[in-house]
Amino acid sequence: LKGVAVSSGSACSSGKVTASHVLSAMGHAPTQAQSALRFSTGWNTTDADIVSLADVMRSFS
């Protein structure tokens, strides 16, 4: 994904192809829970990294 690490679930559920149990428990519809994306940041994430992510996301719209 153009240099961006993204996941559809939590790190502890990697490899599973099911809806997020957390989003389901929060009352989200299954289609919403299955469509969620997770982006992780860390102590070394910069403002430029966030801007790059926004640019990548915009390219999909």
C-alpha distance matrix in Angstrom:
0.0 3.8 5.6 5.4 7.0 7.8 10.6 12.9 15.9 17.7 17.6 21.0 20.0 17.1 17.5 19.3 18.4 20.7 20.8 20.9 24.6 24.6 23.4 25.9 28.6 28.0 28.9 25.7 25.9 24.2 21.9 20.8 20.6 18.4 16.0 15.4 12.3 13.0 11.8 14.0 15.8 18.5 21.5 19.8 17.2 18.4 18.8 16.8 13.7 14.3 14.8 11.6 9.8 12.4 11.7 8.1 9.6 12.5 11.0 10.7 14.3
3.8 0.0 3.8 5.6 8.7 10.5 13.7 16.3 19.2 20.6 20.2 23.8 23.2 20.3 20.9 22.9 22.2 24.4 24.4 24.3 27.9 27.6 26.5 29.1 31.7 30.9 31.9 28.7 29.1 27.7 25.2 23.9 23.9 21.9 19.3 18.5 15.3 15.5 13.6 15.3 16.2 18.6 21.2 19.0 16.4 16.9 17.2 14.6 12.1 13.3 13.2 9.5 9.1 11.7 10.2 7.1 10.0 12.2 10.4 11.4 15.0
5.6 3.8 0.0 3.8 6.7 9.6 13.1 16.3 18.5 19.3 18.4 22.1 22.0 19.1 20.2 22.5 22.4 24.6 24.7 24.0 27.5 27.0 26.3 29.2 31.4 30.6 32.1 29.2 30.0 28.5 26.5 24.9 24.4 22.7 20.4 19.0 15.4 14.8 12.3 13.1 13.6 15.5 18.0 15.6 13.4 14.3 15.4 13.0 10.0 12.0 12.7 9.1 8.8 12.2 11.5 9.0 11.8 14.4 13.4 14.4 17.8
5.4 5.6 3.8 0.0 3.8 6.2 9.9 13.1 15.2 16.0 15.5 19.2 19.2 16.6 18.1 20.0 20.0 21.8 21.5 20.6 24.0 23.3 22.6 25.6 27.7 26.9 28.5 25.6 26.6 25.3 23.5 21.6 21.0 19.6 17.3 15.6 11.9 11.0 8.5 9.7 10.8 13.3 16.2 14.5 11.9 13.3 14.2 12.6 9.1 10.1 11.6 8.6 6.9 10.4 10.8 8.2 9.9 13.2 12.9 13.3 16.5
7.0 8.7 6.7 3.8 0.0 3.8 7.0 10.6 12.2 12.7 11.8 15.5 15.6 13.0 14.7 16.8 17.2 19.1 19.0 17.9 21.2 20.7 20.4 23.3 25.3 24.9 26.7 24.0 25.1 23.5 22.1 20.4 19.1 17.7 16.1 14.1 10.4 9.0 7.0 7.8 9.7 12.1 15.5 14.5 12.3 14.7 16.1 15.1 11.4 12.1 14.4 12.0 9.7 13.1 14.2 11.5 12.3 15.9 15.9 15.6 18.6
7.8 10.5 9.6 6.2 3.8 0.0 3.8 7.0 9.0 10.2 10.4 14.0 13.4 11.3 13.1 14.4 14.4 15.8 15.5 14.5 17.9 17.5 16.9 19.7 21.9 21.5 23.1 20.3 21.3 19.7 18.4 16.6 15.4 14.0 12.4 10.4 6.7 5.8 5.2 7.5 10.5 13.5 17.1 16.8 14.3 16.6 17.5 17.0 13.3 13.0 15.3 13.4 10.2 12.9 14.5 11.6 11.3 15.1 15.4 14.2 17.0
10.6 13.7 13.1 9.9 7.0 3.8 0.0 3.8 5.5 7.3 8.1 11.2 10.0 8.2 9.9 10.8 10.8 12.2 12.0 11.1 14.5 14.6 14.3 16.8 19.0 19.1 20.6 18.0 18.8 16.9 16.0 14.6 12.7 11.2 10.5 8.6 5.7 5.1 6.8 8.8 12.4 15.3 19.0 19.3 17.1 19.7 20.6 20.5 16.8 16.2 18.6 17.0 13.7 15.9 17.8 14.9 13.9 17.6 18.0 16.2 18.7
12.9 16.3 16.3 13.1 10.6 7.0 3.8 0.0 3.8 7.2 9.3 11.6 9.4 8.6 9.9 9.3 8.5 9.1 8.5 8.0 11.7 12.2 11.4 13.5 16.2 16.4 17.4 14.7 15.2 13.2 12.4 11.2 9.1 7.5 7.2 5.8 4.5 5.8 8.9 11.4 15.1 18.1 21.9 22.4 20.1 22.6 23.1 23.2 19.7 18.5 20.7 19.4 15.8 17.4 19.4 16.5 14.8 18.3 18.8 16.4 18.4
15.9 19.2 18.5 15.2 12.2 9.0 5.5 3.8 0.0 3.8 6.6 8.2 6.2 6.7 8.9 8.0 8.5 8.3 7.8 6.1 9.2 9.6 10.0 12.1 14.1 14.8 16.4 14.4 15.5 13.4 13.7 12.4 9.4 8.7 9.7 7.7 7.0 6.4 9.7 11.2 14.9 17.5 21.1 22.2 20.3 23.2 24.1 24.6 21.0 19.9 22.7 21.6 18.1 19.8 22.1 19.5 17.9 21.4 22.2 20.0 21.9
17.7 20.6 19.3 16.0 12.7 10.2 7.3 7.2 3.8 0.0 3.8 5.4 5.3 6.6 9.9 9.6 11.2 11.0 10.5 7.8 9.7 9.4 11.0 13.3 14.4 15.2 17.5 16.2 17.8 16.1 16.9 15.2 12.0 12.1 13.1 10.5 9.4 7.3 9.8 9.9 13.4 15.4 18.9 20.4 19.0 22.2 23.5 24.4 20.8 19.9 23.1 22.3 18.9 20.9 23.5 21.2 19.8 23.5 24.5 22.6 24.5
17.6 20.2 18.4 15.5 11.8 10.4 8.1 9.3 6.6 3.8 0.0 3.8 5.4 5.3 9.1 10.2 12.6 13.2 13.6 11.3 13.0 12.9 14.7 16.9 17.8 18.8 21.2 20.0 21.5 19.6 20.2 18.7 15.6 15.2 16.1 13.7 11.9 9.3 10.7 9.8 13.0 14.2 17.6 19.0 18.2 21.7 23.5 24.2 20.5 20.2 23.5 22.4 19.4 22.0 24.3 21.9 21.1 24.9 25.6 24.1 26.4
21.0 23.8 22.1 19.2 15.5 14.0 11.2 11.6 8.2 5.4 3.8 0.0 3.8 5.7 9.0 9.5 12.5 12.7 13.4 11.2 11.8 12.3 14.8 16.4 16.9 18.5 21.0 20.2 21.7 19.6 20.9 19.8 16.2 16.0 17.7 15.6 14.6 12.4 14.2 13.4 16.3 17.3 20.4 22.1 21.6 25.1 27.0 27.9 24.2 23.9 27.2 26.2 23.1 25.6 28.0 25.5 24.6 28.3 29.1 27.3 29.5
20.0 23.2 22.0 19.2 15.6 13.4 10.0 9.4 6.2 5.3 5.4 3.8 0.0 3.8 6.3 5.8 8.8 9.0 10.2 8.8 9.9 11.4 13.4 14.4 15.6 17.5 19.4 18.3 19.2 16.7 17.9 17.3 13.8 13.0 15.1 13.7 13.2 12.0 14.5 14.6 18.0 19.6 23.0 24.4 23.4 26.8 28.3 28.9 25.2 24.6 27.7 26.4 23.1 25.4 27.6 24.8 23.6 27.3 27.8 25.7 27.8
17.1 20.3 19.1 16.6 13.0 11.3 8.2 8.6 6.7 6.6 5.3 5.7 3.8 0.0 3.8 5.5 8.4 10.1 11.8 11.0 13.0 14.4 15.8 17.1 18.8 20.3 22.0 20.4 21.0 18.3 18.8 18.3 15.2 13.7 15.2 14.0 12.7 11.6 13.6 13.8 17.2 18.8 22.3 23.2 22.1 25.4 27.1 27.2 23.4 23.3 26.2 24.5 21.4 24.0 25.8 22.8 22.0 25.8 25.9 23.9 26.4
17.5 20.9 20.2 18.1 14.7 13.1 9.9 9.9 8.9 9.9 9.1 9.0 6.3 3.8 0.0 3.8 6.6 9.3 12.0 12.4 14.4 16.5 17.6 18.3 20.4 22.2 23.4 21.5 21.5 18.3 18.6 18.9 16.0 13.8 15.5 15.2 14.3 14.1 16.2 16.9 20.4 22.1 25.6 26.2 25.0 28.2 29.8 29.6 25.8 25.7 28.3 26.3 23.3 25.7 27.2 23.9 23.2 26.8 26.4 24.2 26.9
19.3 22.9 22.5 20.0 16.8 14.4 10.8 9.3 8.0 9.6 10.2 9.5 5.8 5.5 3.8 0.0 3.8 5.8 8.8 9.7 11.5 14.1 15.0 15.2 17.4 19.5 20.3 18.6 18.4 15.1 15.8 16.4 13.4 11.2 13.7 13.8 13.8 14.1 17.0 18.1 21.7 23.7 27.4 28.2 26.8 29.9 31.1 31.2 27.4 26.9 29.4 27.7 24.4 26.5 28.1 24.9 23.7 27.2 27.1 24.4 26.7
18.4 22.2 22.4 20.0 17.2 14.4 10.8 8.5 8.5 11.2 12.6 12.5 8.8 8.4 6.6 3.8 0.0 3.8 7.0 9.2 11.5 14.3 14.3 14.1 17.0 18.8 19.0 16.9 16.0 12.5 12.8 13.9 11.3 8.5 11.0 12.1 12.7 14.0 17.1 19.0 22.7 25.2 28.9 29.6 27.7 30.5 31.4 31.3 27.6 26.8 29.0 27.2 23.8 25.5 27.0 23.7 22.1 25.4 25.2 22.2 24.3
20.7 24.4 24.6 21.8 19.1 15.8 12.2 9.1 8.3 11.0 13.2 12.7 9.0 10.1 9.3 5.8 3.8 0.0 3.8 6.5 8.3 11.4 11.3 10.6 13.5 15.5 15.6 13.7 12.9 9.4 10.6 11.7 8.8 6.8 10.2 11.1 12.7 14.1 17.6 19.5 23.2 25.8 29.4 30.5 28.6 31.3 31.9 32.2 28.7 27.4 29.7 28.4 24.8 26.1 28.0 25.0 23.0 26.1 26.4 23.3 24.8
20.8 24.4 24.7 21.5 19.0 15.5 12.0 8.5 7.8 10.5 13.6 13.4 10.2 11.8 12.0 8.8 7.0 3.8 0.0 3.8 6.1 8.7 7.8 7.3 10.5 12.1 12.0 10.0 9.6 6.5 8.0 8.4 5.1 4.3 8.0 8.5 10.9 12.5 16.3 18.4 22.1 24.8 28.4 29.7 27.5 30.1 30.3 30.9 27.6 25.8 28.1 27.3 23.5 24.4 26.6 24.0 21.5 24.4 25.2 22.1 23.2
20.9 24.3 24.0 20.6 17.9 14.5 11.1 8.0 6.1 7.8 11.3 11.2 8.8 11.0 12.4 9.7 9.2 6.5 3.8 0.0 3.8 5.3 5.3 6.2 8.6 9.9 11.0 9.5 10.5 8.6 10.3 9.3 5.5 6.5 9.1 8.0 9.9 10.5 14.2 15.9 19.4 22.1 25.5 27.1 25.1 27.8 28.2 29.1 25.8 24.0 26.6 26.1 22.3 23.3 25.9 23.6 21.1 24.3 25.4 22.7 23.8
24.6 27.9 27.5 24.0 21.2 17.9 14.5 11.7 9.2 9.7 13.0 11.8 9.9 13.0 14.4 11.5 11.5 8.3 6.1 3.8 0.0 3.8 5.6 5.0 6.0 8.6 9.9 9.8 11.1 9.6 12.4 11.5 7.9 9.6 12.5 11.5 13.5 13.7 17.2 18.4 21.7 24.0 27.2 29.2 27.5 30.3 30.7 32.0 28.7 26.9 29.6 29.4 25.6 26.5 29.3 27.2 24.7 27.7 29.1 26.3 27.2
24.6 27.6 27.0 23.3 20.7 17.5 14.6 12.2 9.6 9.4 12.9 12.3 11.4 14.4 16.5 14.1 14.3 11.4 8.7 5.3 3.8 0.0 3.8 5.4 5.1 6.3 8.9 9.1 11.6 11.2 13.6 11.7 8.4 11.1 13.0 11.0 12.8 12.4 15.7 16.6 19.6 21.8 24.9 27.1 25.3 28.0 28.3 29.9 26.9 24.8 27.7 27.8 24.1 24.8 27.9 26.2 23.6 26.6 28.4 25.9 26.6
23.4 26.5 26.3 22.6 20.4 16.9 14.3 11.4 10.0 11.0 14.7 14.8 13.4 15.8 17.6 15.0 14.3 11.3 7.8 5.3 5.6 3.8 0.0 3.8 5.4 5.0 6.6 5.7 8.4 8.6 10.5 8.2 5.5 8.9 10.3 8.6 11.2 11.8 15.2 16.9 19.9 22.7 25.8 27.7 25.5 27.8 27.6 29.1 26.2 23.8 26.3 26.5 22.7 23.0 26.0 24.4 21.4 24.1 26.0 23.4 23.7
25.9 29.1 29.2 25.6 23.3 19.7 16.8 13.5 12.1 13.3 16.9 16.4 14.4 17.1 18.3 15.2 14.1 10.6 7.3 6.2 5.0 5.4 3.8 0.0 3.8 5.3 5.2 5.1 6.7 6.7 9.7 8.6 6.0 9.1 11.6 11.0 14.0 15.0 18.6 20.4 23.5 26.2 29.4 31.3 29.1 31.5 31.4 32.7 29.8 27.4 29.8 29.8 26.1 26.3 29.1 27.3 24.3 26.8 28.5 25.6 25.8
28.6 31.7 31.4 27.7 25.3 21.9 19.0 16.2 14.1 14.4 17.8 16.9 15.6 18.8 20.4 17.4 17.0 13.5 10.5 8.6 6.0 5.1 5.4 3.8 0.0 3.8 5.3 7.3 9.7 10.3 13.5 12.0 9.6 12.8 15.0 13.9 16.5 16.8 20.2 21.4 24.3 26.6 29.5 31.8 29.9 32.3 32.3 34.0 31.1 28.7 31.4 31.7 28.0 28.2 31.3 29.8 26.8 29.4 31.3 28.6 28.8
28.0 30.9 30.6 26.9 24.9 21.5 19.1 16.4 14.8 15.2 18.8 18.5 17.5 20.3 22.2 19.5 18.8 15.5 12.1 9.9 8.6 6.3 5.0 5.3 3.8 0.0 3.8 5.8 9.3 11.0 13.4 11.1 9.5 13.2 14.5 13.0 15.7 16.0 19.1 20.5 23.0 25.5 28.3 30.6 28.4 30.5 30.2 32.0 29.4 26.7 29.2 29.9 26.3 26.1 29.3 28.1 25.0 27.3 29.6 27.1 26.8
28.9 31.9 32.1 28.5 26.7 23.1 20.6 17.4 16.4 17.5 21.2 21.0 19.4 22.0 23.4 20.3 19.0 15.6 12.0 11.0 9.9 8.9 6.6 5.2 5.3 3.8 0.0 3.8 6.4 8.9 11.5 9.8 9.1 12.7 14.1 13.5 16.8 17.9 21.2 23.1 25.8 28.5 31.4 33.5 31.1 33.1 32.4 34.1 31.5 28.7 30.8 31.4 27.7 27.3 30.3 29.0 25.6 27.7 29.8 27.0 26.5
25.7 28.7 29.2 25.6 24.0 20.3 18.0 14.7 14.4 16.2 20.0 20.2 18.3 20.4 21.5 18.6 16.9 13.7 10.0 9.5 9.8 9.1 5.7 5.1 7.3 5.8 3.8 0.0 3.8 6.4 8.1 6.1 6.0 9.6 10.6 10.3 13.8 15.5 18.8 21.2 24.1 27.2 30.2 31.9 29.3 31.1 30.4 31.7 29.1 26.3 28.2 28.6 24.9 24.4 27.2 25.7 22.3 24.3 26.3 23.3 22.9
25.9 29.1 30.0 26.6 25.1 21.3 18.8 15.2 15.5 17.8 21.5 21.7 19.2 21.0 21.5 18.4 16.0 12.9 9.6 10.5 11.1 11.6 8.4 6.7 9.7 9.3 6.4 3.8 0.0 3.8 5.5 5.3 6.2 8.6 10.0 11.1 14.8 17.2 20.7 23.3 26.5 29.6 32.9 34.3 31.6 33.4 32.6 33.6 30.9 28.2 29.9 29.9 26.2 25.7 28.1 26.4 22.9 24.8 26.3 23.1 22.6
24.2 27.7 28.5 25.3 23.5 19.7 16.9 13.2 13.4 16.1 19.6 19.6 16.7 18.3 18.3 15.1 12.5 9.4 6.5 8.6 9.6 11.2 8.6 6.7 10.3 11.0 8.9 6.4 3.8 0.0 3.8 5.4 5.0 6.0 8.5 10.2 13.8 16.3 19.9 22.6 26.0 29.1 32.6 33.9 31.2 33.3 32.9 33.6 30.6 28.3 30.0 29.6 25.9 25.8 28.0 25.8 22.7 24.9 26.0 22.5 22.6
21.9 25.2 26.5 23.5 22.1 18.4 16.0 12.4 13.7 16.9 20.2 20.9 17.9 18.8 18.6 15.8 12.8 10.6 8.0 10.3 12.4 13.6 10.5 9.7 13.5 13.4 11.5 8.1 5.5 3.8 0.0 3.8 5.5 5.2 6.1 8.9 12.4 15.5 19.0 22.1 25.4 28.8 32.3 33.2 30.3 32.1 31.4 31.8 29.0 26.6 28.0 27.4 23.8 23.4 25.3 23.1 19.9 21.9 22.8 19.2 19.2
20.8 23.9 24.9 21.6 20.4 16.6 14.6 11.2 12.4 15.2 18.7 19.8 17.3 18.3 18.9 16.4 13.9 11.7 8.4 9.3 11.5 11.7 8.2 8.6 12.0 11.1 9.8 6.1 5.3 5.4 3.8 0.0 3.8 5.4 5.0 6.4 10.1 13.0 16.3 19.4 22.5 25.9 29.3 30.3 27.4 29.1 28.3 28.9 26.2 23.6 25.1 24.9 21.2 20.8 23.0 21.1 17.8 19.8 21.2 18.0 17.8
20.6 23.9 24.4 21.0 19.1 15.4 12.7 9.1 9.4 12.0 15.6 16.2 13.8 15.2 16.0 13.4 11.3 8.8 5.1 5.5 7.9 8.4 5.5 6.0 9.6 9.5 9.1 6.0 6.2 5.0 5.5 3.8 0.0 3.8 5.5 5.7 9.2 11.4 15.0 17.7 21.0 24.2 27.6 28.9 26.3 28.4 28.1 28.9 25.9 23.6 25.6 25.2 21.4 21.6 24.0 21.9 18.9 21.5 22.8 19.7 20.1
18.4 21.9 22.7 19.6 17.7 14.0 11.2 7.5 8.7 12.1 15.2 16.0 13.0 13.7 13.8 11.2 8.5 6.8 4.3 6.5 9.6 11.1 8.9 9.1 12.8 13.2 12.7 9.6 8.6 6.0 5.2 5.4 3.8 0.0 3.8 5.8 8.7 11.4 15.0 17.9 21.4 24.6 28.2 29.1 26.5 28.7 28.5 28.8 25.6 23.7 25.5 24.7 20.9 21.4 23.4 20.8 18.1 20.7 21.5 18.2 19.0
16.0 19.3 20.4 17.3 16.1 12.4 10.5 7.2 9.7 13.1 16.1 17.7 15.1 15.2 15.5 13.7 11.0 10.2 8.0 9.1 12.5 13.0 10.3 11.6 15.0 14.5 14.1 10.6 10.0 8.5 6.1 5.0 5.5 3.8 0.0 3.8 6.6 10.1 13.3 16.6 19.9 23.4 27.0 27.5 24.6 26.4 25.9 26.0 23.0 20.9 22.4 21.6 17.9 18.0 19.9 17.4 14.5 17.0 17.8 14.6 15.3
15.4 18.5 19.0 15.6 14.1 10.4 8.6 5.8 7.7 10.5 13.7 15.6 13.7 14.0 15.2 13.8 12.1 11.1 8.5 8.0 11.5 11.0 8.6 11.0 13.9 13.0 13.5 10.3 11.1 10.2 8.9 6.4 5.7 5.8 3.8 0.0 3.8 6.8 10.1 13.3 16.5 20.0 23.5 24.3 21.4 23.3 22.9 23.4 20.4 18.2 20.1 19.6 15.8 16.1 18.5 16.4 13.5 16.4 17.7 15.0 15.9
12.3 15.3 15.4 11.9 10.4 6.7 5.7 4.5 7.0 9.4 11.9 14.6 13.2 12.7 14.3 13.8 12.7 12.7 10.9 9.9 13.5 12.8 11.2 14.0 16.5 15.7 16.8 13.8 14.8 13.8 12.4 10.1 9.2 8.7 6.6 3.8 0.0 3.8 6.7 10.1 13.4 16.8 20.4 20.9 18.0 20.0 19.9 20.2 17.0 15.1 17.2 16.4 12.7 13.6 16.0 13.7 11.3 14.7 15.9 13.7 15.2
13.0 15.5 14.8 11.0 9.0 5.8 5.1 5.8 6.4 7.3 9.3 12.4 12.0 11.6 14.1 14.1 14.0 14.1 12.5 10.5 13.7 12.4 11.8 15.0 16.8 16.0 17.9 15.5 17.2 16.3 15.5 13.0 11.4 11.4 10.1 6.8 3.8 0.0 3.8 6.5 10.0 13.3 16.9 17.7 15.2 17.6 18.0 18.6 15.2 13.7 16.4 15.8 12.2 13.8 16.5 14.5 12.7 16.3 17.7 16.2 17.9
11.8 13.6 12.3 8.5 7.0 5.2 6.8 8.9 9.7 9.8 10.7 14.2 14.5 13.6 16.2 17.0 17.1 17.6 16.3 14.2 17.2 15.7 15.2 18.6 20.2 19.1 21.2 18.8 20.7 19.9 19.0 16.3 15.0 15.0 13.3 10.1 6.7 3.8 0.0 3.8 6.8 10.3 13.8 14.3 11.5 13.8 14.4 15.0 11.6 10.2 13.3 12.7 9.3 11.4 14.2 12.5 11.5 15.1 16.6 15.9 17.8
14.0 15.3 13.1 9.7 7.8 7.5 8.8 11.4 11.2 9.9 9.8 13.4 14.6 13.8 16.9 18.1 19.0 19.5 18.4 15.9 18.4 16.6 16.9 20.4 21.4 20.5 23.1 21.2 23.3 22.6 22.1 19.4 17.7 17.9 16.6 13.3 10.1 6.5 3.8 0.0 3.8 6.8 10.5 11.3 9.2 12.3 13.7 14.7 11.3 10.7 14.2 13.8 11.1 13.7 16.4 15.1 14.7 18.1 19.6 19.3 21.3
15.8 16.2 13.6 10.8 9.7 10.5 12.4 15.1 14.9 13.4 13.0 16.3 18.0 17.2 20.4 21.7 22.7 23.2 22.1 19.4 21.7 19.6 19.9 23.5 24.3 23.0 25.8 24.1 26.5 26.0 25.4 22.5 21.0 21.4 19.9 16.5 13.4 10.0 6.8 3.8 0.0 3.8 7.1 7.9 5.8 9.0 10.8 12.3 9.2 9.0 12.7 12.9 11.0 13.5 16.3 15.7 15.8 18.8 20.5 20.8 22.7
18.5 18.6 15.5 13.3 12.1 13.5 15.3 18.1 17.5 15.4 14.2 17.3 19.6 18.8 22.1 23.7 25.2 25.8 24.8 22.1 24.0 21.8 22.7 26.2 26.6 25.5 28.5 27.2 29.6 29.1 28.8 25.9 24.2 24.6 23.4 20.0 16.8 13.3 10.3 6.8 3.8 0.0 3.8 5.4 5.3 8.9 11.6 13.3 10.7 11.3 15.0 15.2 14.0 16.7 19.1 18.7 19.2 22.2 23.8 24.3 26.3
21.5 21.2 18.0 16.2 15.5 17.1 19.0 21.9 21.1 18.9 17.6 20.4 23.0 22.3 25.6 27.4 28.9 29.4 28.4 25.5 27.2 24.9 25.8 29.4 29.5 28.3 31.4 30.2 32.9 32.6 32.3 29.3 27.6 28.2 27.0 23.5 20.4 16.9 13.8 10.5 7.1 3.8 0.0 3.8 5.7 8.4 11.4 13.5 11.8 12.8 16.1 16.7 16.3 18.7 21.0 21.2 21.9 24.5 26.2 27.1 29.0
19.8 19.0 15.6 14.5 14.5 16.8 19.3 22.4 22.2 20.4 19.0 22.1 24.4 23.2 26.2 28.2 29.6 30.5 29.7 27.1 29.2 27.1 27.7 31.3 31.8 30.6 33.5 31.9 34.3 33.9 33.2 30.3 28.9 29.1 27.5 24.3 20.9 17.7 14.3 11.3 7.9 5.4 3.8 0.0 3.8 6.2 9.8 11.0 9.5 11.4 14.3 14.5 14.7 17.4 19.2 19.4 20.7 23.2 24.5 25.8 27.9
17.2 16.4 13.4 11.9 12.3 14.3 17.1 20.1 20.3 19.0 18.2 21.6 23.4 22.1 25.0 26.8 27.7 28.6 27.5 25.1 27.5 25.3 25.5 29.1 29.9 28.4 31.1 29.3 31.6 31.2 30.3 27.4 26.3 26.5 24.6 21.4 18.0 15.2 11.5 9.2 5.8 5.3 5.7 3.8 0.0 3.8 6.9 8.2 6.2 7.7 10.8 11.1 11.1 13.6 15.6 15.9 17.0 19.5 21.0 22.3 24.2
18.4 16.9 14.3 13.3 14.7 16.6 19.7 22.6 23.2 22.2 21.7 25.1 26.8 25.4 28.2 29.9 30.5 31.3 30.1 27.8 30.3 28.0 27.8 31.5 32.3 30.5 33.1 31.1 33.4 33.3 32.1 29.1 28.4 28.7 26.4 23.3 20.0 17.6 13.8 12.3 9.0 8.9 8.4 6.2 3.8 0.0 3.8 5.2 5.1 6.7 8.8 9.9 10.9 12.8 14.4 15.6 16.9 18.7 20.3 22.2 23.8
18.8 17.2 15.4 14.2 16.1 17.5 20.6 23.1 24.1 23.5 23.5 27.0 28.3 27.1 29.8 31.1 31.4 31.9 30.3 28.2 30.7 28.3 27.6 31.4 32.3 30.2 32.4 30.4 32.6 32.9 31.4 28.3 28.1 28.5 25.9 22.9 19.9 18.0 14.4 13.7 10.8 11.6 11.4 9.8 6.9 3.8 0.0 3.8 5.4 5.2 6.3 8.6 9.9 10.7 12.4 14.4 15.4 16.6 18.7 20.7 21.8
16.8 14.6 13.0 12.6 15.1 17.0 20.5 23.2 24.6 24.4 24.2 27.9 28.9 27.2 29.6 31.2 31.3 32.2 30.9 29.1 32.0 29.9 29.1 32.7 34.0 32.0 34.1 31.7 33.6 33.6 31.8 28.9 28.9 28.8 26.0 23.4 20.2 18.6 15.0 14.7 12.3 13.3 13.5 11.0 8.2 5.2 3.8 0.0 3.8 5.4 5.0 6.1 8.6 9.8 10.4 12.3 14.2 15.1 16.6 19.1 20.5
13.7 12.1 10.0 9.1 11.4 13.3 16.8 19.7 21.0 20.8 20.5 24.2 25.2 23.4 25.8 27.4 27.6 28.7 27.6 25.8 28.7 26.9 26.2 29.8 31.1 29.4 31.5 29.1 30.9 30.6 29.0 26.2 25.9 25.6 23.0 20.4 17.0 15.2 11.6 11.3 9.2 10.7 11.8 9.5 6.2 5.1 5.4 3.8 0.0 3.8 5.5 5.0 6.2 8.7 9.8 10.6 12.4 14.2 15.5 17.4 19.3
14.3 13.3 12.0 10.1 12.1 13.0 16.2 18.5 19.9 19.9 20.2 23.9 24.6 23.3 25.7 26.9 26.8 27.4 25.8 24.0 26.9 24.8 23.8 27.4 28.7 26.7 28.7 26.3 28.2 28.3 26.6 23.6 23.6 23.7 20.9 18.2 15.1 13.7 10.2 10.7 9.0 11.3 12.8 11.4 7.7 6.7 5.2 5.4 3.8 0.0 3.8 5.4 5.0 6.2 8.6 9.9 10.5 12.3 14.4 16.0 17.3
14.8 13.2 12.7 11.6 14.4 15.3 18.6 20.7 22.7 23.1 23.5 27.2 27.7 26.2 28.3 29.4 29.0 29.7 28.1 26.6 29.6 27.7 26.3 29.8 31.4 29.2 30.8 28.2 29.9 30.0 28.0 25.1 25.6 25.5 22.4 20.1 17.2 16.4 13.3 14.2 12.7 15.0 16.1 14.3 10.8 8.8 6.3 5.0 5.5 3.8 0.0 3.8 5.4 5.0 6.2 8.7 9.8 10.5 12.5 14.8 15.9
11.6 9.5 9.1 8.6 12.0 13.4 17.0 19.4 21.6 22.3 22.4 26.2 26.4 24.5 26.3 27.7 27.2 28.4 27.3 26.1 29.4 27.8 26.5 29.8 31.7 29.9 31.4 28.6 29.9 29.6 27.4 24.9 25.2 24.7 21.6 19.6 16.4 15.8 12.7 13.8 12.9 15.2 16.7 14.5 11.1 9.9 8.6 6.1 5.0 5.4 3.8 0.0 3.8 5.4 5.0 6.2 8.6 9.8 10.8 13.2 15.0
9.8 9.1 8.8 6.9 9.7 10.2 13.7 15.8 18.1 18.9 19.4 23.1 23.1 21.4 23.3 24.4 23.8 24.8 23.5 22.3 25.6 24.1 22.7 26.1 28.0 26.3 27.7 24.9 26.2 25.9 23.8 21.2 21.4 20.9 17.9 15.8 12.7 12.2 9.3 11.1 11.0 14.0 16.3 14.7 11.1 10.9 9.9 8.6 6.2 5.0 5.4 3.8 0.0 3.8 5.4 5.1 6.2 8.6 10.0 11.3 13.3
12.4 11.7 12.2 10.4 13.1 12.9 15.9 17.4 19.8 20.9 22.0 25.6 25.4 24.0 25.7 26.5 25.5 26.1 24.4 23.3 26.5 24.8 23.0 26.3 28.2 26.1 27.3 24.4 25.7 25.8 23.4 20.8 21.6 21.4 18.0 16.1 13.6 13.8 11.4 13.7 13.5 16.7 18.7 17.4 13.6 12.8 10.7 9.8 8.7 6.2 5.0 5.4 3.8 0.0 3.8 5.5 5.1 6.1 8.7 10.3 11.2
11.7 10.2 11.5 10.8 14.2 14.5 17.8 19.4 22.1 23.5 24.3 28.0 27.6 25.8 27.2 28.1 27.0 28.0 26.6 25.9 29.3 27.9 26.0 29.1 31.3 29.3 30.3 27.2 28.1 28.0 25.3 23.0 24.0 23.4 19.9 18.5 16.0 16.5 14.2 16.4 16.3 19.1 21.0 19.2 15.6 14.4 12.4 10.4 9.8 8.6 6.2 5.0 5.4 3.8 0.0 3.8 5.5 5.1 6.3 9.2 10.4
8.1 7.1 9.0 8.2 11.5 11.6 14.9 16.5 19.5 21.2 21.9 25.5 24.8 22.8 23.9 24.9 23.7 25.0 24.0 23.6 27.2 26.2 24.4 27.3 29.8 28.1 29.0 25.7 26.4 25.8 23.1 21.1 21.9 20.8 17.4 16.4 13.7 14.5 12.5 15.1 15.7 18.7 21.2 19.4 15.9 15.6 14.4 12.3 10.6 9.9 8.7 6.2 5.1 5.5 3.8 0.0 3.8 5.4 5.2 7.1 9.6
9.6 10.0 11.8 9.9 12.3 11.3 13.9 14.8 17.9 19.8 21.1 24.6 23.6 22.0 23.2 23.7 22.1 23.0 21.5 21.1 24.7 23.6 21.4 24.3 26.8 25.0 25.6 22.3 22.9 22.7 19.9 17.8 18.9 18.1 14.5 13.5 11.3 12.7 11.5 14.7 15.8 19.2 21.9 20.7 17.0 16.9 15.4 14.2 12.4 10.5 9.8 8.6 6.2 5.1 5.5 3.8 0.0 3.8 5.4 5.5 7.3
12.5 12.2 14.4 13.2 15.9 15.1 17.6 18.3 21.4 23.5 24.9 28.3 27.3 25.8 26.8 27.2 25.4 26.1 24.4 24.3 27.7 26.6 24.1 26.8 29.4 27.3 27.7 24.3 24.8 24.9 21.9 19.8 21.5 20.7 17.0 16.4 14.7 16.3 15.1 18.1 18.8 22.2 24.5 23.2 19.5 18.7 16.6 15.1 14.2 12.3 10.5 9.8 8.6 6.1 5.1 5.4 3.8 0.0 3.8 5.3 5.5
11.0 10.4 13.4 12.9 15.9 15.4 18.0 18.8 22.2 24.5 25.6 29.1 27.8 25.9 26.4 27.1 25.2 26.4 25.2 25.4 29.1 28.4 26.0 28.5 31.3 29.6 29.8 26.3 26.3 26.0 22.8 21.2 22.8 21.5 17.8 17.7 15.9 17.7 16.6 19.6 20.5 23.8 26.2 24.5 21.0 20.3 18.7 16.6 15.5 14.4 12.5 10.8 10.0 8.7 6.3 5.2 5.4 3.8 0.0 3.8 5.7
10.7 11.4 14.4 13.3 15.6 14.2 16.2 16.4 20.0 22.6 24.1 27.3 25.7 23.9 24.2 24.4 22.2 23.3 22.1 22.7 26.3 25.9 23.4 25.6 28.6 27.1 27.0 23.3 23.1 22.5 19.2 18.0 19.7 18.2 14.6 15.0 13.7 16.2 15.9 19.3 20.8 24.3 27.1 25.8 22.3 22.2 20.7 19.1 17.4 16.0 14.8 13.2 11.3 10.3 9.2 7.1 5.5 5.3 3.8 0.0 3.8
14.3 15.0 17.8 16.5 18.6 17.0 18.7 18.4 21.9 24.5 26.4 29.5 27.8 26.4 26.9 26.7 24.3 24.8 23.2 23.8 27.2 26.6 23.7 25.8 28.8 26.8 26.5 22.9 22.6 22.6 19.2 17.8 20.1 19.0 15.3 15.9 15.2 17.9 17.8 21.3 22.7 26.3 29.0 27.9 24.2 23.8 21.8 20.5 19.3 17.3 15.9 15.0 13.3 11.2 10.4 9.6 7.3 5.5 5.7 3.8 0.0
